[in-house]
């Protein structure tokens, strides 16, 4: 950071806030450092309790004893924390202003809105009552309201109109920085759109910088150029908004995006499992992370540059590749002819993600899945799983490896096996656990897939089960090995639509709670968009297209992808 830059407007350096409780001080922000240039739009996003509003209050100088604030905040060259309270008051209106999130709590219910706009004008601008009243009318018109609304009481206005009144109050003294705290949390979609258009129009006209605080992804996409992700009072990631939404680098950012209906309007949504654990010696997110290592629980990561416009606080440098396949090819000899099943495929699967591998029958999907799991040897190329080359089928023989669930539940389990036999086999063959531990593990797996775990069900033969039950047993058989990667090869194709829907929801729930990555293999692109974050489209053994689910299903120019989409409608 260069504090002497002519473009620099605001800089926070190791900003720390602690709230006093009955017994001690609770950390709300921990050594936050960032800068905001003149005319820049910065978004602060995170779950409730991540420290977003505390950061805004600290930047406004509104954290007062007995609570504690450490570090430095430079605003237009002034050291905010060193200013007297009177100087801070002047700074709040004329340099920084804030639009709070709950207009009914902020606006005085027994005062007309015009009177409330007049107050800062008289105090900070030394205007007369008449001058201030005229300016209040002008400000209401500036934010898109008729001036006669200044004689209304807050309860007589809609939520969107009250937010505009707060915006008029914030802009009354021409601040150089406008802070919006959850600006659209109580607004309908139309009111939100209109408010954002007003903010953008006013910024173009008045030239203020913008700091937007929200948990809403669409708000950030609409209003900000740069984004900073907070978790438990610490910065997890920051960079350009569009790039971070398209390809997050931190597992927490990915979790926020995957929980957003704006990012995945057609997908079942799952929140990030677990709760924040403040005061951790290591990474604050380690307990909820899909790729946490021992180092993550012992030492706090610092922000590090991972690309030209991206910083991430992660010991592993952000979301890492769990599996990487390079230039994979596989051919078969059929009646003196060579058939290329897979040709020059390179792909990756990252920790905790769901990748859909989609294509028509005969496109090479299942062949590629068997190569990734180590059951087939490619003619050329290499597969690396967890930093180790995949040779033979070792990933299927270890805990934390790769498990493959096949599409046909009637042939994937031996009809001679009981349910207990089917679940115990991988544990016994691979010498995992004691007899008591194995039995506990298979019962837990059955409960995970919502099947009975009593002795009568364990003794049933697989041949007596329905197709849906068999497929759940097959998934449970994979789960007893606690895989880091699950390959699901057309697992719903032979099931009725109701059983199919229940199984998919079950599978996503298990992934969300356990954190494994998944390659979901299907010929149905519409089904894939319900479950995956990324999609690879295969055609005749080659990758025809690859990208985020939203891009592939909504903006694709690939004829093979469009054919699959149209076939599924």
Buried (B, 14 or more C-beta within 10 A) or exposed (E): EEEEEEEBBBBBBEBBBBBEEEEEEBBBBBBBBBBBBBBBBBBBBBBEBBBBBBBBBBBBBEBEEEBBBEBBBBBBEEEBBEBEEEEBBEBBBBBBBBBBBBBEEBBEEEEBBBBBBBBBBBBBBEBEEEBBBBBBBEBBEBBBBEBEBBEBBBEEBEBBBBBBBBBBBBBBBBBBBBBBBBBBBBBEEEBBBBBBEBBBEBBEEEEBBBBBBBBBBBBBBBBBBBBBBBBBBBBBBBBBBBBBBBBBBBBBBBBBBBBBEBBBEEBEEBEBBEEBEBEBEBBBBBBBBBBBEEEBBEEBBEBEEBEEEBBBBBBBEBBBBBBBBBEBBBBEEEEEEEEBBBBBBEBBBBBBBBBBBBBBEBBBBBBBBBBBBBBBEBBEBBBBBBEEEBEEBBBBBBBEBBBBBBBBBEEBBEEEBBBBBBBBBBBEEBEBBEEEEBBEBBBEBBEBBEBBBEEEBBEBBBEEBEBBBBBBBBBBBBBBBBBBBBBBBBBBBBBEEEBBBBBBBBBBBBBBEBBBBBBBBBBBBBBBBBBBBBBBBBBBBBBBBBBBBBBBBEEBEBEBBEBBBEEBE
